Amino acid sequence: MNRLLLVCVFLVAATAAVSAGCSPGYKQRQGGNCYKLYGPNWEWWQYADHICSADGAWLVTIRSEADSVWVNNFFADNRRHMCPDWYWIGATDMAHEGTWRWTEDGSLLDYVNWMSGAPNNDGDEDAVEVYSGTRKWNDNKTSGVWSSKICFICEKKPN
């Protein structure tokens, strides 16, 4: 009986230690940051950015092909058909047209995966959405009638 109790205590402690790296609702990437998909509540980019910031996070940053694949798989695995095929990421050229930066730290994009013809700034498009079917990026408006309300992924450092 004592061994069973010890095993149970060990399993509870191990489970708590593994999940202690991320805030509730977030999932940790192996050896990396924590991610949360905001699913059923679709938002414009501008509001998605505010929601992430209020949670101590930022809209997801994609700095490499490996990040692109991982983030897209995370989206696909967690969307449960609550999301359209598109999602927001944290790239914007709002501060200076044509100069795309990450909301995480203001750094320039050194990896991009634009779809053909994008970015085209059609009517002042300052935010980036990703089409999950191809992982290709498109520029879109940050809010308003001609923008999209879609799901988004927040990213933050582990606790």
N, C-alpha and C positions, 0 to 999 in steps of 0.2 A: 504494500500500500504506500509506504514512504517513497519507493522508487517511482511509482506512478505519479504521485504528487510532485516529485522533483522534475519528472519529465514534463508534466503539464506546466509547471512554473517556468521551466526553461523555454518551452515553446511559446508561451505568452510573452516572455521577455524578448525572445528573438524576433517575434512578429512585431512587437512595439519598436524595437531598434531599427528594423528595416523600414517601417513606415514613418519613423520619427524624422526622416530626412526632408519630408515635404509637408506643407500645410495641408489641412483637410481638403479633399477634392482634387489634389494635384497628384500626378504620377511622376516618379523620377526616372529619367533616362539613365541607363547604366553608366555610372561614374560621372554624371552630369547634372544639369539643371532639372527643375520640376516644371511640369506642363499640365494645363487644364483646358479642356475644350468646353467652351460655352455653347451648348447645343440648342435647346429649344428656344432660347431667347435670342433671336436674330437681331443684329444691330448694324447701324451704319458704322463705318470705320472710326469716325470721330468719337462716338459713344463707346465703342469697343475699347479704344485707347484709354478713355477715362475709367472704364470699369477695371481694366488691368491695373492701371496706376493706383486706383483706390484699394486694390488688393495687394499692393506692394510688388507688382509684377509689371511686365511690359508685353506688348503684342510680340508674338514669337519672331525671333531672329533666325535667318537662314544664311549661313556663311559658307556653305559648301554643298557639293552634290550629296555627300553623306547626310548632312543636315536635312536637305530637301527630301530625300527618301525617307528618313526617320520621321520627320514631321508629317509628311503625307500619310505614312502608314499609321501613325498615331491618330490622325484625323479619321482615316478609314475605319480603324478598329474601334473608335469611340463614338462615332456619329449616330449610330443606331437609327438611321433613316430620319433623324430629326433635323438634319441639315441638308441644304441643297448641295450641289457638287462643288461649290466655291467656298473659300474661307479667307479671312483677312490675315495679313502678316504685318509686321511692324516697320515697313519701309514707306517713306514719304519724301516728297520734294516740296512740301508746304513752305518751308523757310526760304528756299531759293529754287525757282522753277528750273527743272532739268538736272538738279543736283540731288540725287537720291541718297538718303541717310536712314540709319536704323534708329528707331525711337529708344532702344535700350541705352545707347551711349552716344548717339549723334555721329557715329563713324560712317564713312562713305561705304557704299556697297562694293565689295570686291568680288562677289559672286552674284550673278543674275541669271534668270531663266525666263526671259521675256518670250511671249508668244510672238509670232510673226506680226509685224506692224506695231508692236507695243514697245515702249510707251509712246502714245501719240498725243497725249494731253488734249483730248477731244473735249473742249468745254471746261478746261481747268480741272484736270484729274490729278489729284495729289496723293492718292493712296494705292496700295498694291493688294490685289486679290489673287488667289491661286486657284486654278481649275484642277481639282483633284484627279481627274481622269488622265491628265498628261503632266501634272506638276508645273505647268507653264503659268507665267505671271502676266497680269494685265493691270494697267492703271485705270482707276475709277475715281469718282468723286468721293469726298470724305463724308458727305451727308446731303440730305435734301431729296427732292422729288426724283432726280435723275440718277441717284446713287442706288446701290444695292444694300439691302438689309440681309446679312448672311451671318453664319457662325464665325467664331474666331477662337484663336488659341492664345492663352496667356502663358508666359514663361517667367520663372523667378529662380533665384538661387536657393539651394536647400537651406533648411533651418540651421 
